[in-house]
Amino acid sequence: MVRHPLAPEQIEAGRRLGAALRSARAGRGLAEVALAAGISPETLRKIETGRLPTPAFGTVVRLSEVLAVPLPELAVVWRSGLVLSKAS
C-alpha cells in the first residue's frame, strides 16, 4: 500500500490537535500522561509538536480519556481550527 503525502490542511489539523492536547495536559508531566495513555513519551511529544500529525485513532481516544477532554471537542479542534482553552 502506498501512503500519499499529507495535504497541508491535514498537517495543520494535526498541529492544532497537538496544541489542544498540550494545553489540556497543563501541569501534568509528559511522561505521566503518555504512560497513562499507553504510549511512549516520545510519541506524545511528536503529537504535541505536530511532528506526528495523524496519530492512530485509538491513541487519540486514550489521550482524550486520560486528559478528560471529550473526544468530540478534539474532533472540533481538528476539523475547524478552534483551540481548546485551558479551562476545558
N, C-alpha and C positions, 0 to 999 in steps of 0.2 A: 504494500500500500504506500502510495506516495503522499507525503504530507505537504500541502501547499503552504506557502508563506502566509503569515497572518496579515490581514489588512491593517492599515494604520488605525482604523476605528477600533479594531479588536485589541490592539496593543494599548491604546489609550483607555479602553474599558478595563483592561487588566490593571493598569496603573491606578485607576480610580478605586477598583476593588481593593487593591493592596493598601492604598491610603486609608480607606474606610476600616480595614481590619487593623491597621497600625493604630488608628485613632481609638478604636474600640478596645484595644489591648491596654491603652492608657498606662497605668502604673505597674502593670504586671510584666514580669520578665519574659523575654522572647522564648527562652528555653522552657520555662514553666508552661507557657501556652502551647508551644509546639508539642511537647511531650504529652500533655493532656489531650491533644487532638490526634495523637498517634503519628505525628510526622517529625522529621528532623528539624532542629533549629535552623539549619541552612536552607531547607525548603521554605520555611516560614519567612526567613529573611528575603529570599528570592521573590516570594509572592508579594510581600510588603513593599519591596522596592521596584516592582514591576518587571523584574528580570524573568519572572515566570508568569506571563500574562494570562495563561489559560490553565489554571490548576484543575485537577480532577474534581468532578462534582462531589464525590464523597469527601474529599479534603475540605471543600468549601462548607459542606454540611457539618462536618465535625468542628471546624473553626467557628461556625455560627453557633453551635451548641455550647462550646467552651466559653465563648465570649458573650453569650446571652444576647446575641443580635439575631432577630428573626430573619430567616432566610429570605422572605420576600423583600425586606429592607435592603439586603445586599443585592438582590436582583434589580431593584430600582436604581441603586448606585451604578451597577454595571451597565444597565440599559440607557439611563438618562443623563448621567453625569452629575447627579446630585451627590453631595458628600455628607456622610453622617456627622452629626455633631457629637462631641464627647459625652454629652448628656444622654445619648441613646443607650 
